């Protein structure tokens, strides 16, 4: 397991659960598995989490926050929208490559199969910092005539659709070129999709 020195019980539980969910699958992992691999007692696990579903939900929410933070960091609202959108695509691919287990969990684990309560979806703009910055960039791009006044969900699909498709292929071993290596090509293609949608 990839536990880090100095991790407390809750962090060890989450690290272990992530690895087991990715390796064995959510439905094939149980609390005793997490207990054994994390070196935390079953009682300790239930002290921190109500059940396995809550662990899964917490992992998903933490993962989405990390993902959204990584995207937020590359947005400079003073830059040209083309540069911003391309930076977002590259950040998405870089995040997925450098957080492979977490990316596999977020993008392949089909979180909606076991997360019963409403959680933040990665492609919802929202009212957080990312949402506010993206809204400004999108409005600027529309105002400048760089992109058409499209629905936000369509814009998100044009920005992330190619990236997500590639990441899914890379995570399951179909695509061999690393995401960071192909990122500039996918970023350019995503921008082309955004601008051609003006027609």
Rosetta blueprint (number, residue, H / E / L):
1 X L
2 X L
3 X L
4 X L
5 X L
6 X L
7 X L
8 X L
9 X H
10 X H
11 X H
12 X H
13 X H
14 X H
15 X H
16 X H
17 X H
18 X H
19 X H
20 X H
21 X H
22 X H
23 X H
24 X H
25 X L
26 X L
27 X L
28 X L
29 X L
30 X L
31 X H
32 X H
33 X H
34 X H
35 X H
36 X H
37 X H
38 X H
39 X L
40 X L
41 X L
42 X H
43 X H
44 X H
45 X H
46 X H
47 X H
48 X H
49 X L
50 X L
51 X L
52 X H
53 X H
54 X H
55 X H
56 X H
57 X H
58 X H
59 X H
60 X H
61 X H
62 X H
63 X H
64 X H
65 X H
66 X H
67 X H
68 X H
69 X H
70 X H
71 X H
72 X H
73 X H
74 X L
75 X L
76 X L
77 X L
78 X L
79 X L
80 X L
81 X H
82 X H
83 X H
84 X H
85 X H
86 X H
87 X H
88 X H
89 X H
90 X H
91 X H
92 X H
93 X H
94 X H
95 X H
96 X H
97 X H
98 X H
99 X L
100 X H
101 X H
102 X H
103 X H
104 X H
105 X H
106 X H
107 X H
108 X H
109 X L
110 X L
111 X H
112 X H
113 X H
114 X L
115 X L
116 X L
117 X L
118 X L
119 X L
120 X L
121 X L
122 X L
123 X L
124 X L
125 X L
126 X L
127 X L
128 X L
129 X H
130 X H
131 X H
132 X H
133 X H
134 X H
135 X H
136 X H
137 X H
138 X H
139 X H
140 X H
141 X H
142 X H
143 X H
144 X L
145 X L
146 X L
147 X L
148 X L
149 X L
150 X L
151 X L
152 X H
153 X H
154 X H
155 X H
156 X H
157 X H
158 X H
159 X H
160 X H
161 X H
162 X H
163 X H
164 X H
165 X H
166 X H
167 X H
168 X H
169 X H
170 X H
171 X H
172 X L
173 X L
174 X L
175 X L
176 X L
177 X L
178 X L
179 X H
180 X H
181 X H
182 X H
183 X H
184 X H
185 X H
186 X H
187 X H
188 X H
189 X H
190 X H
191 X H
192 X H
193 X H
194 X H
195 X H
196 X H
197 X L
198 X L
199 X L
